[in-house]
């Protein structure tokens, strides 16, 4: 009876351990913390690409064996979904909303809204401000935007070149 904390209360931001600076820690495999827009885009694209690359390599290595390749595909799909859910929860935390709002990601194009809504610039109830983006984050986010555009252009240009 001496504990007055409410187990159902909203989480409160924690201070970063000494020497950590004024920014929160980025934890990819956790639902705690915050991610800004660009880091969210880069992490979702980069990690999904990496999971698919590893899955393709494993599938290619198992091609001659009598091992069910569908198990590798299912495992990589589950891993991609799990990573996406955790990162979306952190992204929703950045604009000070409950992680349950990430369930809206099952609706098509809602994740684009998550990528557009700006986060809070200071500490909120889910933690300290995310750290500034690094060159790697900018590079992967640029690839995340550039690869689909390049694919669309290639889908238009290649058939035209084949005809003429």
C-alpha positions as CSV (number, residue, x, y, z in Angstrom):
1,X,0.0,0.0,0.0
2,X,3.0,2.3,0.2
3,X,3.3,2.4,-3.6
4,X,1.2,5.3,-4.9
5,X,2.1,4.8,-8.6
6,X,-0.8,4.1,-11.0
7,X,0.1,1.1,-13.3
8,X,-2.4,2.5,-15.9
9,X,-0.9,6.0,-16.0
10,X,0.7,7.2,-19.3
11,X,4.4,6.7,-19.4
12,X,6.6,9.6,-18.3
13,X,9.7,10.7,-20.1
14,X,13.0,9.5,-18.5
15,X,16.1,11.5,-18.4
16,X,19.0,10.2,-20.4
17,X,21.8,8.6,-18.4
18,X,24.7,10.9,-17.5
19,X,26.8,11.9,-20.5
20,X,24.0,11.0,-22.9
21,X,23.2,14.6,-23.9
22,X,19.8,16.3,-24.4
23,X,18.5,13.7,-26.8
24,X,16.7,10.4,-26.3
25,X,18.2,7.1,-27.2
26,X,17.2,5.4,-30.5
27,X,16.2,1.8,-29.9
28,X,15.0,0.1,-33.0
29,X,13.8,-3.1,-31.4
30,X,11.7,-1.4,-28.8
31,X,8.3,0.3,-28.6
32,X,9.7,2.9,-26.2
33,X,11.1,6.2,-27.4
34,X,10.6,8.5,-30.3
35,X,11.6,8.7,-34.0
36,X,11.4,11.7,-36.1
37,X,10.0,11.7,-39.7
38,X,13.1,11.2,-41.7
39,X,14.6,8.6,-39.3
40,X,11.3,6.7,-39.4
41,X,11.3,6.6,-43.2
42,X,15.0,5.6,-43.4
43,X,14.7,2.9,-40.7
44,X,11.6,1.3,-42.2
45,X,13.0,1.3,-45.7
46,X,16.5,0.3,-44.7
47,X,15.6,-2.5,-42.3
48,X,12.9,-3.9,-44.6
49,X,15.4,-3.9,-47.5
50,X,18.0,-5.6,-45.3
51,X,15.5,-8.3,-44.1
52,X,14.5,-9.0,-47.7
53,X,18.1,-9.1,-48.8
54,X,19.0,-11.7,-46.2
55,X,15.8,-13.6,-47.0
56,X,16.7,-13.7,-50.7
57,X,20.2,-14.9,-49.9
58,X,18.9,-17.7,-47.7
59,X,16.3,-18.7,-50.3
60,X,19.0,-18.8,-53.0
61,X,21.2,-21.0,-50.7
62,X,18.3,-23.4,-50.1
63,X,17.2,-23.5,-53.7
64,X,18.8,-26.9,-54.4
65,X,17.7,-28.6,-51.2
66,X,14.4,-30.1,-50.3
67,X,13.8,-27.5,-47.6
68,X,10.4,-25.6,-47.7
69,X,11.4,-22.1,-48.9
70,X,8.0,-20.8,-47.9
71,X,9.2,-20.9,-44.3
72,X,11.9,-18.4,-45.0
73,X,9.5,-16.1,-46.8
74,X,7.0,-16.3,-43.9
75,X,9.8,-15.6,-41.3
76,X,11.0,-12.6,-43.3
77,X,7.5,-11.2,-43.6
78,X,6.9,-11.6,-39.9
79,X,10.3,-9.9,-39.1
80,X,9.4,-7.0,-41.5
81,X,6.0,-6.6,-39.9
82,X,7.4,-6.6,-36.4
83,X,10.0,-4.0,-37.2
84,X,7.4,-1.8,-38.9
85,X,5.0,-2.0,-35.9
86,X,7.8,-1.1,-33.4
87,X,9.0,1.9,-35.5
88,X,5.5,3.1,-36.2
89,X,4.8,3.1,-32.4
90,X,7.9,5.2,-31.9
91,X,6.9,7.6,-34.7
92,X,3.5,8.1,-33.2
93,X,5.1,8.8,-29.8
94,X,7.1,11.6,-31.5
95,X,3.9,13.6,-32.0
96,X,2.8,12.8,-28.5
97,X,0.1,10.3,-29.3
98,X,-0.5,6.9,-27.8
99,X,1.2,4.0,-29.5
100,X,-2.3,2.5,-30.1
101,X,-2.7,5.0,-32.9
102,X,-0.2,3.0,-34.9
103,X,-2.9,0.4,-35.4
104,X,-4.3,2.8,-38.0
105,X,-1.3,1.7,-40.2
106,X,-3.5,-1.2,-41.5
107,X,-5.4,1.4,-43.5
108,X,-3.7,2.1,-46.8
109,X,-1.8,5.4,-47.0
110,X,-2.1,6.2,-43.3
111,X,1.6,5.5,-42.8
112,X,2.2,8.5,-45.2
113,X,0.3,10.6,-42.7
114,X,2.6,9.4,-40.0
115,X,5.5,10.4,-42.1
116,X,4.1,13.9,-42.7
117,X,2.9,14.9,-39.2
118,X,5.7,16.9,-37.5
119,X,6.9,15.8,-34.0
120,X,7.3,17.8,-30.9
121,X,10.7,19.6,-30.8
122,X,11.1,19.1,-27.0
123,X,10.6,16.4,-24.5
124,X,7.1,14.9,-24.3
125,X,5.6,12.2,-22.1
126,X,7.2,9.5,-24.2
127,X,10.8,10.7,-23.8
128,X,13.4,13.2,-24.9
129,X,13.6,14.6,-28.4
130,X,15.1,12.2,-30.9
131,X,18.8,12.8,-31.9
132,X,19.6,14.8,-35.0
133,X,19.7,12.9,-38.3
134,X,23.1,11.6,-39.4
135,X,24.4,11.4,-43.0
136,X,23.4,7.8,-43.1
137,X,19.8,8.6,-42.3
138,X,19.7,11.2,-45.0
139,X,21.2,8.8,-47.5
140,X,18.8,5.9,-46.8
141,X,15.8,8.2,-46.8
142,X,16.9,9.6,-50.1
143,X,17.1,6.0,-51.4
144,X,13.7,5.3,-50.0
145,X,12.2,8.1,-52.0
146,X,14.4,7.8,-55.1
147,X,14.2,4.0,-55.7
148,X,10.4,4.0,-56.3
149,X,10.7,7.1,-58.6
150,X,13.5,5.4,-60.5
151,X,11.3,2.2,-60.8
152,X,8.4,4.2,-62.2
153,X,10.6,6.0,-64.7
154,X,12.2,2.7,-65.7
155,X,8.8,1.0,-66.2
156,X,7.8,3.8,-68.6
157,X,11.1,4.2,-70.5
158,X,12.2,0.5,-70.9
159,X,9.1,-0.6,-72.9
160,X,9.5,2.6,-75.1
161,X,13.1,1.7,-75.8
162,X,12.2,-1.9,-76.6
163,X,9.6,-0.8,-79.2
164,X,11.7,1.8,-81.0
